[in-house]
Amino acid sequence: MLFLDKAFSVLKEISVKLFWCPKCNVPILGRRCNICNSPTIPVKLTPPGDVRPALGFELKRVYSLLEKYLGKGWEKIVPKRKVVLLNKIQYPDMADEVIIDGQVICHRYYDLWSEEWRIKPSYPLSFKMVEEKTGYYAILNLPKITRGYEVHRNKIVEIALPEDKEYVAVGTLNKKMYGIAKVIRGKRLRITKVWLWRRFSWNRSNPSWKDVIRANERRLLRIEEEAINFVKEVHYRYKLPVFVSFSGGKDSLVTYHIVAKALGKVPILFNDTGIELPDTVSYVKEFARKNNLELIVADAEDSFWRGVNVLGPPARDYRWCCKLAKLAPISKKVKTLFPKGALSFVGQRKFESAKRAVSPRIWRNRWMPEIIAAAPILTWTSLDVWMYILFRKLIPNKLYYLGFDRLGCWLCPASEMGEFKDVKRLYPSLWERWDEYLKKYAISKKLPKEWIKYGLWRWIKVPGDVKREIKVDYVDRRGVDLDINKL
């Protein structure tokens, strides 16, 4: 818990400052809009606030989830915008703040029990649900409401109850307070969040991502120039052979583009762990072919699958897989090709984790001291990266448009169950292989099916928030306790 508090403190300190132009209705990473020169207003986000666009399948998923939650007439409540942002937040599993018109309208989160995405309204959505009497709402005959308060049926003037564990938007009859609640025994409501009334209305314009690029163009040109100059300076200082560590993800794509602008074509190094998604492997090969680049492959072959039969499932607190499938093949390849050292440009960004937030921009690799690593886009936000991709018309891995936020080993224990669901959806045969292994392992260790259902194999020591979430759900659904400590 102390580690998590410290990590959150670090991320809070470096939190992204996102602004919104109320006139053009676009996100801005600065105090003024490049289109209309109007001052912008800050958007309050959960740290680190590394927002990303909802693109392709993700955008469809947001709207289909809102439609499912709000029901018929949902578009009266939420405008269907082209520009929607997602901000990853801490939950027992995968969760994001959904930002529309510069407002966090709700959280969308992956529910471990139902294995479905759900909605938790914020003020704008709660307010509109109550005012329009749409979706799950309740009007309360109370002068005020407080968090934790239990509302009895005789204080509910009007209500539309959910069948399942959905949140209910609530408002007082005097229209002075709004909030959200959960249904508890006896069809009472327990208030979980409250807000005082404040004026709220949607913006009237529906801009595109082209407008977002125009509004941030000066910033994009500035950070591009700075990154190019950084690459040139580092290259001049060390005078070593250069390659770009290329994972097939958005950050390494932008990093390669920056390095190529600074130095011309350089080789790319791809670590094929043996558990990369097939489309990522194909993308990397095609990228090298189209750009006529030397592709260096550090191939782990079947090291992971041989290792898992001896060492058991990898875990967040038992990461034998990184040494076997990443470090070993990369080290071997680099030492063979660059015995006198090399300069590796990487797509590392400080907003990705607390550890990366305090990382220097240039460092000597701990495991391969002959390699100097440098991060040209260390201070770029995810929004910077995506705007730059659109601005320079780069072609990213198609998996970003199919629901994936991050790429890498498809069964990585650092992933959330919501991410694994997308792997199952697109690559059922891959997931079936892993699922069969987990079932056999669980039988051999006499572990219950919940160990697989909740993805508890991802830890040696299960964290407290996950334990609590599972225990509460289990008691609530089954009426019996679950000894999580035995899992």
VOGU-3710 file (C-alpha; in Angstrom, 3 decimals, decimal comma):
1> mlfldkafsv> 0,000/0,000/0,000  2,897/2,340/0,829  4,386/1,628/-2,609  1,063/2,429/-4,323  0,701/5,676/-2,356  4,225/6,706/-3,343  3,612/5,786/-6,989  0,365/7,799/-7,055  2,181/10,751/-5,472  4,812/10,660/-8,232
11> lkeisvklfw> 2,177/10,441/-10,980  0,178/13,262/-9,390  3,258/15,468/-9,378  3,888/15,007/-13,116  0,188/14,948/-14,058  -0,719/16,103/-17,581  -2,265/19,570/-17,770  -5,112/19,200/-20,252  -7,192/22,186/-21,341  -10,264/22,661/-23,518
21> cpkcnvpilg> -11,283/25,416/-25,909  -14,960/26,160/-25,139  -15,383/27,963/-28,463  -13,898/25,311/-30,788  -14,787/22,410/-28,433  -11,394/20,717/-28,757  -8,739/19,481/-26,288  -5,644/21,676/-26,039  -2,274/20,989/-24,453  -1,741/24,679/-23,769
31> rrcnicnspt> -3,305/27,876/-22,452  -4,572/29,198/-25,795  -6,274/27,699/-28,822  -4,303/27,900/-32,095  -7,527/28,226/-34,103  -9,391/31,075/-32,382  -6,708/32,299/-29,940  -9,233/32,045/-27,096  -8,056/31,218/-23,566  -8,677/27,598/-22,631
41> ipvkltppgd> -10,171/26,085/-19,491  -8,547/23,276/-17,451  -10,018/19,772/-17,507  -9,957/18,079/-14,103  -8,587/14,551/-14,498  -7,414/11,731/-12,258  -3,560/11,654/-12,292  -1,523/11,169/-14,340  -4,175/12,299/-16,854  -2,440/10,717/-19,850
51> vrpalgfelk> -5,535/10,877/-22,049  -5,845/9,051/-25,347  -8,384/9,278/-28,184  -11,242/6,798/-28,362  -10,686/5,496/-31,891  -12,350/2,849/-34,036  -13,729/0,006/-31,937  -13,079/1,915/-28,695  -15,333/4,775/-29,807  -18,058/2,326/-30,836
61> rvysllekyl> -17,686/0,530/-27,508  -18,135/3,768/-25,542  -21,340/4,632/-27,375  -22,764/1,102/-27,338  -22,106/0,975/-23,593  -23,890/4,297/-23,064  -26,795/3,053/-25,194  -27,016/-0,160/-23,175  -26,870/1,740/-19,879  -29,233/4,611/-20,757
71> gkgwekivpk> -31,621/2,755/-23,045  -33,852/4,243/-25,701  -33,378/7,961/-26,175  -29,784/7,917/-24,913  -28,709/10,501/-27,516  -30,923/13,061/-25,747  -28,594/12,622/-22,775  -25,149/12,384/-24,418  -24,187/14,001/-27,745  -22,502/11,677/-30,229
81> rkvvllnkiq> -19,149/13,373/-30,738  -16,252/12,557/-33,072  -13,723/13,648/-30,437  -13,893/11,545/-27,271  -10,992/11,090/-24,849  -10,268/8,264/-22,408  -8,171/8,616/-19,249  -6,975/5,414/-17,588  -7,710/5,341/-13,846  -7,030/2,971/-10,966
91> ypdmadevii> -9,736/0,338/-10,375  -9,666/-3,333/-9,386  -9,521/-3,922/-13,151  -9,518/-1,866/-16,355  -11,251/1,533/-16,155  -11,261/4,938/-17,866  -12,712/8,382/-17,391  -14,726/9,273/-20,507  -14,279/12,910/-21,581  -16,753/14,617/-23,921
101> dgqvichryy> -16,964/18,398/-24,477  -14,240/18,933/-21,885  -16,216/17,141/-19,151  -15,609/13,793/-17,464  -19,100/12,405/-18,063  -18,586/8,943/-16,557  -16,233/6,124/-15,688  -16,407/2,997/-17,793  -15,037/0,006/-15,923  -14,633/-3,722/-16,418
111> dlwseewrik> -16,661/-5,648/-13,835  -14,795/-8,764/-12,722  -17,927/-10,654/-11,713  -20,090/-10,187/-14,799  -17,057/-9,980/-17,134  -18,748/-7,009/-18,784  -18,072/-3,292/-19,173  -20,231/-1,005/-17,019  -20,889/2,712/-16,532  -20,466/4,833/-13,405
121> psyplsfkmv> -21,913/8,314/-14,082  -20,138/11,542/-13,150  -22,006/14,819/-12,581  -22,850/15,729/-16,222  -24,370/12,319/-16,943  -26,143/12,035/-13,568  -27,611/15,519/-13,948  -28,924/14,808/-17,459  -30,337/11,398/-16,480  -32,371/12,903/-13,647
131> eektgyyail> -33,458/15,983/-15,596  -34,494/13,967/-18,665  -35,750/10,997/-16,591  -33,783/8,578/-18,747  -31,944/5,403/-17,752  -31,690/4,393/-14,085  -32,643/7,387/-11,959  -34,354/8,307/-8,700  -35,857/11,556/-7,422  -35,596/11,902/-3,650
141> nlpkitrgye> -37,824/13,823/-1,255  -34,863/14,971/0,827  -33,422/18,471/1,413  -29,880/17,133/0,959  -27,945/13,886/0,498  -24,566/12,740/1,801  -22,185/9,977/0,826  -22,998/6,689/2,574  -26,583/7,727/3,386  -29,215/5,006/2,930
151> vhrnkiveia> -32,415/6,217/1,295  -35,574/4,322/2,286  -38,419/3,733/-0,162  -40,708/6,269/1,498  -38,242/9,034/0,541  -38,173/8,051/-3,140  -40,664/10,051/-5,198  -39,879/8,501/-8,582  -37,524/5,691/-9,587  -36,373/3,512/-12,489
161> lpedkeyvav> -34,436/0,621/-10,954  -31,786/-1,488/-12,694  -32,052/-5,271/-12,726  -28,379/-5,747/-12,004  -25,486/-3,989/-10,272  -25,770/-0,752/-12,221  -25,405/2,714/-10,715  -28,514/4,864/-10,250  -28,432/8,634/-10,861  -30,194/10,513/-8,052
171> gtlnkkmygi> -31,386/14,067/-7,494  -33,252/15,856/-4,720  -36,757/17,154/-5,347  -35,545/20,710/-4,698  -32,900/20,240/-7,455  -30,089/21,395/-5,184  -28,116/18,138/-5,060  -27,324/15,278/-7,414  -25,426/12,031/-7,008  -25,153/8,340/-7,747
181> akvirgkrlr> -26,274/5,361/-5,681  -26,269/1,568/-5,579  -29,393/-0,519/-4,925  -29,176/-2,484/-1,660  -31,508/-4,860/0,190  -35,151/-3,853/0,361  -34,713/-1,772/-2,804  -33,165/1,002/-0,765  -30,435/3,211/-2,196  -26,979/3,783/-0,732
191> itkvwlwrrf> -25,503/7,096/-1,891  -21,924/6,678/-3,144  -21,168/10,148/-4,574  -22,809/13,588/-4,313  -22,549/16,955/-6,059  -24,095/20,354/-5,460  -26,102/21,671/-8,407  -24,079/23,610/-10,948  -25,024/24,913/-14,350  -24,235/22,454/-17,119
201> swnrsnpswk> -24,966/22,222/-20,836  -23,362/20,509/-23,808  -21,343/22,412/-26,391  -23,078/22,985/-29,735  -20,184/22,094/-32,064  -18,969/18,656/-33,135  -15,361/19,097/-34,320  -13,187/16,425/-35,931  -9,658/15,260/-35,153  -8,459/17,532/-37,975
211> dviranerrl> -9,683/20,451/-35,875  -7,838/19,087/-32,836  -4,605/18,952/-34,879  -5,086/22,541/-36,081  -5,688/23,707/-32,527  -2,440/22,083/-31,325  -0,250/22,476/-34,419  2,243/24,953/-32,927  2,864/22,608/-30,002  3,341/19,615/-32,305
221> lrieeeainf> 5,922/21,477/-34,392  7,718/22,641/-31,240  8,002/19,213/-29,595  8,974/17,627/-32,916  11,835/20,100/-33,367  13,012/19,598/-29,774  12,993/15,788/-30,138  14,895/15,921/-33,450  17,545/18,197/-31,932  17,828/15,853/-28,940
231> vkevhyrykl> 18,486/12,878/-31,231  21,167/14,811/-33,141  22,889/15,944/-29,932  22,914/12,463/-28,377  24,207/10,913/-31,590  26,984/13,517/-31,828  27,945/13,001/-28,169  28,272/9,194/-28,218  29,221/8,510/-31,858  27,942/4,932/-31,665
241> pvfvsfsggk> 26,015/2,751/-34,135  22,295/3,536/-33,877  19,131/1,459/-33,845  15,546/2,092/-32,760  13,906/-0,360/-30,366  10,714/-1,041/-32,289  7,852/-2,873/-30,547  5,193/-2,255/-33,181  3,416/0,178/-30,855  2,545/3,847/-31,309
251> dslvtyhiva> 5,416/5,232/-29,206  8,138/3,346/-31,071  6,506/4,347/-34,376  6,771/8,041/-33,504  10,280/7,554/-32,099  11,433/5,964/-35,356  9,915/8,831/-37,358  11,745/11,402/-35,190  15,074/9,530/-35,453  14,694/9,172/-39,234
261> kalgkvpilf> 14,076/12,918/-39,544  17,232/13,580/-37,521  19,635/10,926/-38,845  18,030/9,278/-41,865  17,198/5,569/-42,054  18,521/3,407/-39,213  17,953/-0,270/-38,314  15,045/-1,271/-36,080  15,276/-3,973/-33,415  12,184/-6,045/-32,662
271> ndtgielpdt> 11,999/-8,426/-29,712  9,800/-11,352/-30,774  8,985/-12,869/-27,387  7,073/-15,781/-28,903  3,909/-14,427/-27,281  3,395/-11,323/-29,427  0,058/-10,892/-31,158  0,296/-12,140/-34,772  -0,844/-8,778/-36,155  1,992/-7,026/-34,333
281> vsyvkefark> 4,604/-9,366/-35,830  3,088/-8,803/-39,286  2,990/-5,030/-38,760  6,684/-4,858/-37,798  7,763/-6,911/-40,818  5,598/-4,844/-43,164  6,871/-1,571/-41,657  10,476/-2,634/-42,288  9,667/-3,779/-45,833  7,747/-0,618/-46,815
291> nnlelivada> 10,447/1,669/-45,435  13,316/-0,472/-46,758  14,830/-0,859/-43,278  17,182/-3,381/-41,748  15,067/-5,439/-39,333  16,975/-6,982/-36,430  14,902/-9,652/-34,680  15,787/-10,764/-31,156  13,822/-14,008/-31,258  12,926/-15,826/-28,032
301> edsfwrgvnv> 11,380/-18,666/-30,077  9,542/-21,041/-27,688  11,446/-20,012/-24,522  8,286/-18,859/-22,768  6,364/-22,087/-23,371  9,309/-24,200/-22,231  9,747/-21,991/-19,174  6,108/-21,991/-18,114  6,091/-25,784/-17,830  8,925/-25,579/-15,308
311> lgppardyrw> 8,326/-22,271/-13,503  4,532/-21,993/-13,564  2,498/-18,945/-14,665  4,376/-15,630/-14,627  3,034/-13,008/-12,208  3,368/-9,302/-11,553  5,495/-10,191/-8,550  7,205/-13,145/-10,303  8,370/-11,903/-13,699  10,645/-14,695/-14,824
321> ccklaklapi> 9,207/-14,252/-18,324  10,910/-10,876/-18,917  14,365/-12,348/-18,384  13,693/-15,405/-20,516  11,704/-13,925/-23,421  13,053/-10,355/-23,502  16,382/-9,800/-21,796  18,158/-12,990/-22,921  17,413/-12,801/-26,686  17,979/-9,026/-26,856
331> skkvktlfpk> 21,270/-9,263/-24,965  22,487/-12,084/-27,184  21,579/-10,278/-30,407  23,000/-6,912/-29,343  26,301/-8,365/-28,117  26,714/-10,201/-31,418  25,933/-7,208/-33,650  27,326/-4,384/-31,509  30,283/-5,746/-29,498  31,689/-2,216/-29,028
341> galsfvgqrk> 28,355/-0,742/-27,973  25,399/1,008/-29,603  22,932/3,825/-29,136  19,328/2,658/-28,799  16,477/5,148/-29,194  13,385/3,975/-27,331  9,752/5,096/-27,206  9,634/5,411/-23,423  7,338/8,103/-21,943  7,272/9,341/-18,346
351> fesakravsp> 3,470/9,240/-18,010  3,349/5,458/-18,443  4,358/4,588/-14,871  5,858/5,986/-11,667  9,138/4,238/-12,476  9,355/5,869/-15,902  8,296/9,216/-14,434  11,609/9,435/-12,560  13,737/7,886/-15,315  16,433/10,053/-16,939
361> riwrnrwmpe> 16,218/10,773/-20,650  19,557/9,065/-21,323  20,844/6,050/-19,406  23,143/3,066/-19,666  21,257/-0,215/-19,819  21,558/-2,033/-16,489  21,672/-5,504/-18,040  23,583/-4,529/-21,185  26,044/-1,806/-20,115  27,435/-1,518/-23,639
371> iiaaapiltw> 24,080/-0,046/-24,749  23,215/3,634/-24,260  19,428/4,152/-24,275  17,812/7,501/-25,062  14,149/8,540/-25,053  13,353/11,382/-27,506  9,638/11,485/-26,574  10,032/11,001/-22,815  7,958/14,117/-22,004  5,289/13,563/-24,668
381> tsldvwmyil> 1,771/12,723/-23,581  -0,273/9,966/-25,196  -2,377/12,714/-26,789  0,812/14,271/-28,223  1,735/10,910/-29,736  -1,675/10,347/-31,303  -1,954/13,910/-32,607  1,522/13,576/-34,115  0,592/10,287/-35,812  -2,443/11,973/-37,376
391> frklipnkly> -0,502/15,182/-38,128  2,299/13,349/-39,970  -0,059/10,748/-41,455  1,824/7,812/-39,949  0,242/4,350/-40,101  -0,052/2,748/-36,647  -0,635/-0,891/-35,782  -4,257/-1,727/-36,696  -4,801/-3,276/-33,249  -5,219/0,232/-31,819
401> ylgfdrlgcw> -8,378/0,539/-33,917  -9,626/-2,877/-32,774  -9,865/-2,083/-29,060  -6,281/-2,368/-27,791  -4,768/0,460/-25,756  -1,317/-1,084/-25,321  0,523/-3,793/-27,201  3,028/-6,439/-26,162  2,903/-9,980/-24,835  -0,737/-11,015/-25,142
411> lcpasemgef> -0,800/-12,961/-21,839  1,314/-10,518/-19,820  0,332/-10,672/-16,105  0,483/-6,865/-16,014  -2,611/-6,838/-18,257  -6,145/-6,438/-16,932  -8,986/-8,912/-17,438  -10,715/-6,379/-19,692  -7,685/-6,505/-21,997  -7,669/-10,308/-22,011
421> kdvkrlypsl> -11,298/-10,232/-23,142  -10,187/-8,416/-26,298  -7,499/-11,047/-26,881  -10,191/-13,761/-26,590  -12,438/-11,825/-28,981  -9,833/-11,458/-31,736  -7,587/-14,476/-31,133  -9,721/-17,257/-29,607  -7,267/-20,042/-30,469  -4,379/-18,218/-28,781
431> werwdeylkk> -6,371/-17,686/-25,616  -7,628/-21,276/-25,634  -4,046/-22,523/-25,434  -3,345/-20,379/-22,358  -6,694/-21,207/-20,758  -6,025/-24,945/-21,123  -2,640/-24,526/-19,471  -4,172/-22,586/-16,546  -6,866/-25,246/-16,057  -4,287/-28,036/-15,891
441> yaiskklpke> -2,127/-26,006/-13,514  -5,124/-25,201/-11,282  -6,069/-28,893/-11,067  -2,490/-29,863/-10,163  -2,429/-27,254/-7,361  -6,057/-27,879/-6,235  -7,062/-24,285/-7,004  -10,765/-23,341/-7,462  -12,183/-22,028/-10,729  -12,209/-18,467/-9,284
451> wikyglwrwi> -8,408/-18,500/-9,574  -8,840/-18,459/-13,347  -12,099/-16,470/-13,559  -10,653/-13,483/-11,704  -7,177/-13,792/-13,194  -5,600/-14,408/-9,792  -2,735/-16,246/-11,496  -1,398/-12,730/-12,220  -0,082/-12,459/-8,647  1,761/-14,572/-6,119
461> kvpgdvkrei> 0,325/-12,252/-3,463  -3,098/-10,907/-4,517  -3,464/-7,133/-3,796  -6,015/-5,926/-1,260  -8,300/-3,983/-3,631  -8,770/-7,055/-5,851  -9,387/-9,264/-2,807  -12,034/-6,874/-1,483  -13,777/-6,532/-4,842  -14,000/-10,297/-5,314
471> kvdyvdrrgv> -15,041/-10,995/-1,712  -17,823/-8,362/-1,715  -19,122/-9,583/-5,083  -19,039/-13,208/-4,001  -20,961/-12,620/-0,768  -23,415/-10,333/-2,548  -24,093/-12,767/-5,412  -23,868/-16,156/-3,746  -24,774/-15,334/-0,158  -21,694/-17,222/1,054
481> dldinkl> -18,194/-16,148/1,965  -15,160/-16,892/-0,178  -11,834/-17,423/1,562  -9,736/-15,423/-0,856  -6,564/-16,174/1,103  -6,760/-19,793/-0,061  -6,725/-18,849/-3,724
//
